[in-house]
Amino acid sequence: FPTDAEREVWDQVDVVLKDAKGILDELQAYKGAGQEIREAIQNPSDEALQEQAWAAVVPLVGKLKKFYEFSQRLESALHSLLGALTSVTYDPTQHLEREQALAKQFAEILHFTLRFDELKMTNPAIQNDFSYYRRTLSRMRINNVPAEGENEVNNELANRISLFYADATPMLKTLSDGTTKFVSENKNLPIENTTDCLSTMATVCKVMLETPEYRSRFSSEETVSFCLRVMVGVIILYDYVHPVGAFAKSSKIDMKGCIKVLKDQPPNSVDGLLNALR
């Protein structure tokens, strides 16, 4: 549980994290309107099929918009956490020891992020649905057809959503950009405060995963995959923010050790994570 000192930031972040599971469930259940879109495109003069496809796509775009808006909330939660975990009061290890509740929230954000991106990568329907929506909308505008559902997503928002989903790992990109922004907005804070916080978290995960006595305390495989995702997430953020990156000789992250931990997992279970590091 959070200490009094952590409470304010913890509460802000908790509100966001409460919605994370629902977002993952919705994304996992996202089927897309591929069938309806195909039929509409193959039979352009059949009005009924055009209407069916549009009716199928509009609610899906509502979901895609919701996921995108959640990424913005997640970024601002990350901002609050970094502010607390990198302040000059303690060194990185002390921060993680004294502010365990915040460190855990940071880990939960990273876990969510990698899980979201894994699901998104394996779902081509997302980009197909959204581009069909945009094409149809611009056709309706040209023909002056009033489009219900247009008020959902205006043009400027549609551009931002499009860019978001165009990235292979959109949530991770949002967090990486957010971390970079945090560093550039806090010029008076040594960049090491941020990178050391990240490298310390990577080390904690690695040690927990490679040490049998810690590993045996994990309650389930879920905990293992949680730790693996968090480790990969902080490495990627570190690589993004650190002037020379995570793979350089001077990096404070033992990359060989981290990759060995990943390769020691059952085959096929970590392909996505290894790819994320490439």
Kinemage of the C-alpha trace (Angstrom):
@kinemage 1
@onewidth
@group {chain A} dominant
@subgroup {mainchain}
@vectorlist {calphas} color= white
{ca phe a 1} P 0.000 0.000 0.000
{ca pro a 2} L 1.189 3.545 -0.655
{ca thr a 3} L 2.794 5.550 2.123
{ca asp a 4} L 1.421 9.013 2.902
{ca ala a 5} L 4.198 10.574 0.831
{ca glu a 6} L 3.217 8.492 -2.204
{ca arg a 7} L -0.535 8.811 -1.788
{ca glu a 8} L -1.247 11.789 -4.041
{ca val a 9} L 0.578 10.456 -7.106
{ca trp a 10} L -0.572 6.893 -6.384
{ca asp a 11} L -4.230 7.969 -6.414
{ca gln a 12} L -3.836 9.795 -9.753
{ca val a 13} L -2.215 6.766 -11.375
{ca asp a 14} L -4.584 4.267 -9.782
{ca val a 15} L -7.573 5.882 -11.510
{ca val a 16} L -5.890 5.230 -14.878
{ca leu a 17} L -4.694 1.702 -14.074
{ca lys a 18} L -8.201 0.684 -12.969
{ca asp a 19} L -9.266 0.947 -16.620
{ca ala a 20} L -6.260 -0.905 -18.052
{ca lys a 21} L -7.659 -4.423 -17.783
{ca gly a 22} L -10.912 -3.431 -19.484
{ca ile a 23} L -8.932 -1.910 -22.361
{ca leu a 24} L -6.926 -5.134 -22.820
{ca asp a 25} L -10.112 -7.232 -22.697
{ca glu a 26} L -11.749 -5.050 -25.361
{ca leu a 27} L -8.672 -5.169 -27.560
{ca gln a 28} L -8.427 -8.934 -27.194
{ca ala a 29} L -12.080 -9.284 -28.226
{ca tyr a 30} L -11.698 -6.862 -31.165
{ca lys a 31} L -12.782 -8.785 -34.259
{ca gly a 32} L -12.917 -6.049 -36.875
{ca ala a 33} L -15.299 -5.565 -39.795
{ca gly a 34} L -13.192 -7.295 -42.459
{ca gln a 35} L -16.068 -9.314 -43.898
{ca glu a 36} L -18.475 -6.362 -44.211
{ca ile a 37} L -15.765 -4.122 -45.667
{ca arg a 38} L -14.786 -6.730 -48.285
{ca glu a 39} L -18.382 -7.187 -49.410
{ca ala a 40} L -18.948 -3.438 -49.632
{ca ile a 41} L -15.797 -2.931 -51.719
{ca gln a 42} L -16.601 -5.845 -54.046
{ca asn a 43} L -20.152 -4.551 -54.645
{ca pro a 44} L -19.760 -0.774 -54.821
{ca ser a 45} L -23.228 -0.159 -56.271
{ca asp a 46} L -25.053 -2.169 -53.588
{ca glu a 47} L -26.221 0.524 -51.163
{ca ala a 48} L -27.366 -1.934 -48.511
{ca leu a 49} L -23.878 -3.464 -48.275
{ca gln a 50} L -22.288 -0.004 -48.039
{ca glu a 51} L -24.597 0.838 -45.160
{ca gln a 52} L -23.886 -2.468 -43.443
{ca ala a 53} L -20.134 -1.897 -43.604
{ca trp a 54} L -20.479 1.649 -42.300
{ca ala a 55} L -22.736 0.485 -39.462
{ca ala a 56} L -20.162 -2.177 -38.540
{ca val a 57} L -17.192 0.194 -38.631
{ca val a 58} L -18.544 3.202 -36.698
{ca pro a 59} L -18.750 1.487 -33.265
{ca leu a 60} L -15.310 -0.075 -33.840
{ca val a 61} L -13.830 3.354 -34.496
{ca gly a 62} L -15.379 4.430 -31.196
{ca lys a 63} L -13.291 1.697 -29.536
{ca leu a 64} L -10.114 2.654 -31.384
{ca lys a 65} L -10.632 6.239 -30.282
{ca lys a 66} L -11.097 5.060 -26.689
{ca phe a 67} L -7.808 3.078 -26.813
{ca tyr a 68} L -5.996 6.101 -28.234
{ca glu a 69} L -7.405 8.399 -25.547
{ca phe a 70} L -6.314 5.878 -22.925
{ca ser a 71} L -2.740 6.098 -24.267
{ca gln a 72} L -2.824 9.835 -23.541
{ca arg a 73} L -4.012 9.222 -19.974
{ca leu a 74} L -1.314 6.585 -19.538
{ca glu a 75} L 1.362 9.007 -20.697
{ca ser a 76} L 0.323 11.600 -18.150
{ca ala a 77} L 0.273 8.923 -15.405
{ca leu a 78} L 3.817 7.962 -16.402
{ca his a 79} L 4.790 11.628 -16.187
{ca ser a 80} L 3.566 11.840 -12.572
{ca leu a 81} L 5.381 8.624 -11.635
{ca leu a 82} L 8.670 9.697 -13.196
{ca gly a 83} L 8.405 12.995 -11.350
{ca ala a 84} L 8.114 11.138 -8.046
{ca leu a 85} L 10.631 8.347 -8.730
{ca thr a 86} L 13.438 10.542 -10.072
{ca ser a 87} L 13.324 13.503 -7.672
{ca val a 88} L 16.667 14.442 -6.128
{ca thr a 89} L 15.653 13.465 -2.567
{ca tyr a 90} L 16.959 9.878 -2.901
{ca asp a 91} L 19.149 7.825 -5.199
{ca pro a 92} L 17.367 5.377 -7.574
{ca thr a 93} L 17.665 2.349 -5.286
{ca gln a 94} L 16.319 4.297 -2.307
{ca his a 95} L 13.439 5.565 -4.446
{ca leu a 96} L 12.459 2.040 -5.434
{ca glu a 97} L 12.787 0.824 -1.833
{ca arg a 98} L 10.911 3.702 -0.209
{ca glu a 99} L 8.297 4.127 -2.912
{ca gln a 100} L 7.463 0.533 -3.660
{ca ala a 101} L 3.811 1.264 -4.376
{ca leu a 102} L 4.776 3.768 -7.098
{ca ala a 103} L 7.455 1.462 -8.508
{ca lys a 104} L 4.817 -1.273 -8.754
{ca gln a 105} L 2.468 1.081 -10.613
{ca phe a 106} L 5.273 1.933 -13.019
{ca ala a 107} L 5.776 -1.803 -13.563
{ca glu a 108} L 2.031 -2.262 -14.147
{ca ile a 109} L 2.036 0.491 -16.782
{ca leu a 110} L 4.921 -1.221 -18.607
{ca his a 111} L 3.244 -4.606 -18.378
{ca phe a 112} L 0.024 -3.167 -19.815
{ca thr a 113} L 1.959 -1.401 -22.582
{ca leu a 114} L 3.783 -4.486 -23.833
{ca arg a 115} L 0.636 -6.599 -23.598
{ca phe a 116} L -1.387 -4.003 -25.534
{ca asp a 117} L 1.238 -3.849 -28.269
{ca glu a 118} L 1.471 -7.658 -28.502
{ca leu a 119} L -2.289 -7.812 -29.084
{ca lys a 120} L -2.256 -4.915 -31.546
{ca met a 121} L 0.572 -6.430 -33.598
{ca thr a 122} L -1.416 -9.584 -34.225
{ca asn a 123} L -4.582 -7.732 -35.245
{ca pro a 124} L -4.413 -6.288 -38.777
{ca ala a 125} L -8.143 -5.474 -38.659
{ca ile a 126} L -7.441 -2.345 -36.605
{ca gln a 127} L -5.695 -0.416 -39.362
{ca asn a 128} L -7.988 -1.791 -42.086
{ca asp a 129} L -11.107 -0.707 -40.190
{ca phe a 130} L -9.742 2.744 -39.518
{ca ser a 131} L -8.584 3.441 -43.053
{ca tyr a 132} L -11.931 2.230 -44.445
{ca tyr a 133} L -13.664 4.598 -42.020
{ca arg a 134} L -11.553 7.533 -43.199
{ca arg a 135} L -11.992 6.764 -46.898
{ca thr a 136} L -15.747 6.406 -46.544
{ca leu a 137} L -15.986 9.574 -44.495
{ca ser a 138} L -14.130 11.665 -47.058
{ca arg a 139} L -16.328 10.223 -49.827
{ca met a 140} L -19.432 11.193 -47.838
{ca arg a 141} L -18.072 14.706 -47.380
{ca ile a 142} L -17.439 15.093 -51.101
{ca asn a 143} L -20.987 13.939 -51.833
{ca asn a 144} L -22.400 16.077 -49.006
{ca val a 145} L -23.935 13.053 -47.333
{ca pro a 146} L -24.514 13.708 -43.625
{ca ala a 147} L -22.500 11.056 -41.792
{ca glu a 148} L -23.663 10.006 -38.377
{ca gly a 149} L -20.607 8.952 -36.489
{ca glu a 150} L -18.556 11.765 -37.972
{ca asn a 151} L -18.866 13.782 -34.785
{ca glu a 152} L -17.062 10.869 -33.105
{ca val a 153} L -13.731 11.658 -34.721
{ca asn a 154} L -12.923 14.963 -36.410
{ca asn a 155} L -10.200 15.225 -39.017
{ca glu a 156} L -7.407 16.381 -36.736
{ca leu a 157} L -8.118 13.613 -34.216
{ca ala a 158} L -8.346 11.084 -37.057
{ca asn a 159} L -4.826 12.077 -38.158
{ca arg a 160} L -3.459 11.560 -34.666
{ca ile a 161} L -5.234 8.216 -34.245
{ca ser a 162} L -3.932 7.109 -37.645
{ca leu a 163} L -0.353 7.933 -36.670
{ca phe a 164} L -0.808 6.128 -33.360
{ca tyr a 165} L -1.902 2.841 -34.967
{ca ala a 166} L 0.605 3.141 -37.816
{ca asp a 167} L 3.372 2.428 -35.302
{ca ala a 168} L 4.177 -1.258 -34.765
{ca thr a 169} L 4.166 -0.721 -30.980
{ca pro a 170} L 1.946 2.329 -30.416
{ca met a 171} L 1.723 2.252 -26.604
{ca leu a 172} L 5.462 1.812 -26.203
{ca lys a 173} L 6.062 4.680 -28.619
{ca thr a 174} L 3.706 6.854 -26.538
{ca leu a 175} L 5.590 5.997 -23.327
{ca ser a 176} L 9.005 6.454 -24.950
{ca asp a 177} L 8.009 9.868 -26.279
{ca gly a 178} L 6.532 10.685 -22.876
{ca thr a 179} L 9.776 9.757 -21.098
{ca thr a 180} L 11.841 11.828 -23.532
{ca lys a 181} L 9.464 14.743 -23.024
{ca phe a 182} L 9.794 14.354 -19.250
{ca val a 183} L 13.594 14.524 -19.502
{ca ser a 184} L 13.570 17.558 -21.788
{ca glu a 185} L 11.033 19.413 -19.624
{ca asn a 186} L 13.129 18.827 -16.492
{ca lys a 187} L 16.430 20.255 -17.641
{ca asn a 188} L 17.532 20.874 -14.044
{ca leu a 189} L 17.166 17.164 -13.234
{ca pro a 190} L 20.257 15.134 -14.197
{ca ile a 191} L 19.298 12.666 -16.953
{ca glu a 192} L 20.986 9.941 -14.847
{ca asn a 193} L 18.162 10.241 -12.317
{ca thr a 194} L 15.790 8.947 -14.975
{ca thr a 195} L 18.087 6.417 -16.658
{ca asp a 196} L 19.345 5.033 -13.321
{ca cys a 197} L 15.767 4.547 -12.153
{ca leu a 198} L 15.117 2.524 -15.342
{ca ser a 199} L 18.339 0.502 -15.206
{ca thr a 200} L 17.758 -0.324 -11.525
{ca met a 201} L 14.287 -1.655 -12.355
{ca ala a 202} L 15.725 -3.758 -15.193
{ca thr a 203} L 18.308 -5.225 -12.812
{ca val a 204} L 15.686 -6.028 -10.163
{ca cys a 205} L 13.583 -7.913 -12.743
{ca lys a 206} L 16.596 -9.756 -14.144
{ca val a 207} L 17.788 -10.867 -10.693
{ca met a 208} L 14.292 -12.021 -9.718
{ca leu a 209} L 14.006 -14.056 -12.908
{ca glu a 210} L 17.446 -15.673 -12.892
{ca thr a 211} L 17.736 -16.507 -9.174
{ca pro a 212} L 16.052 -19.841 -8.407
{ca glu a 213} L 15.141 -18.932 -4.822
{ca tyr a 214} L 13.291 -15.772 -5.948
{ca arg a 215} L 11.858 -17.498 -8.964
{ca ser a 216} L 10.401 -20.291 -6.838
{ca arg a 217} L 8.410 -17.706 -4.862
{ca phe a 218} L 6.508 -16.555 -7.941
{ca ser a 219} L 2.909 -17.543 -7.504
{ca ser a 220} L 2.312 -18.280 -11.185
{ca glu a 221} L 3.554 -18.078 -14.751
{ca glu a 222} L 1.630 -14.798 -14.907
{ca thr a 223} L 4.153 -13.294 -12.487
{ca val a 224} L 7.019 -14.502 -14.657
{ca ser a 225} L 5.559 -12.923 -17.788
{ca phe a 226} L 4.824 -9.750 -15.797
{ca cys a 227} L 8.510 -9.511 -14.794
{ca leu a 228} L 9.719 -10.274 -18.316
{ca arg a 229} L 7.518 -7.584 -19.851
{ca val a 230} L 8.560 -5.010 -17.266
{ca met a 231} L 12.242 -5.804 -17.821
{ca val a 232} L 11.916 -5.398 -21.591
{ca gly a 233} L 9.818 -2.248 -21.168
{ca val a 234} L 12.366 -0.443 -18.987
{ca ile a 235} L 15.226 -1.506 -21.283
{ca ile a 236} L 13.430 0.035 -24.270
{ca leu a 237} L 12.689 3.264 -22.385
{ca tyr a 238} L 16.321 3.409 -21.212
{ca asp a 239} L 17.557 2.858 -24.753
{ca tyr a 240} L 15.251 5.604 -25.995
{ca val a 241} L 16.252 8.207 -23.418
{ca his a 242} L 19.908 7.434 -22.701
{ca pro a 243} L 22.390 9.368 -24.871
{ca val a 244} L 24.313 6.204 -25.865
{ca gly a 245} L 21.552 3.626 -25.448
{ca ala a 246} L 21.104 0.334 -23.603
{ca phe a 247} L 23.369 -1.750 -25.829
{ca ala a 248} L 26.525 0.367 -25.446
{ca lys a 249} L 29.483 -0.875 -23.372
{ca ser a 250} L 28.949 1.921 -20.838
{ca ser a 251} L 25.272 1.041 -20.360
{ca lys a 252} L 24.268 0.316 -16.767
{ca ile a 253} L 22.045 -2.524 -17.935
{ca asp a 254} L 23.565 -5.983 -18.259
{ca met a 255} L 22.052 -6.617 -21.690
{ca lys a 256} L 23.730 -10.005 -22.151
{ca gly a 257} L 22.253 -11.145 -18.847
{ca cys a 258} L 18.795 -9.822 -19.730
{ca ile a 259} L 18.783 -11.499 -23.143
{ca lys a 260} L 19.991 -14.750 -21.579
{ca val a 261} L 17.061 -14.607 -19.127
{ca leu a 262} L 14.683 -14.161 -22.071
{ca lys a 263} L 16.248 -17.002 -24.047
{ca asp a 264} L 16.015 -19.313 -21.021
{ca gln a 265} L 12.202 -19.087 -21.109
{ca pro a 266} L 10.090 -21.754 -22.848
{ca pro a 267} L 10.364 -21.393 -26.660
{ca asn a 268} L 7.677 -19.264 -28.374
{ca ser a 269} L 6.679 -17.616 -25.105
{ca val a 270} L 8.979 -14.620 -25.507
{ca asp a 271} L 9.335 -14.148 -29.274
{ca gly a 272} L 7.391 -10.893 -29.134
{ca leu a 273} L 9.623 -9.542 -26.361
{ca leu a 274} L 12.845 -10.504 -28.136
{ca asn a 275} L 11.524 -8.832 -31.300
{ca ala a 276} L 10.716 -5.699 -29.319
{ca leu a 277} L 14.397 -5.451 -28.344
{ca arg a 278} L 15.728 -5.884 -31.895
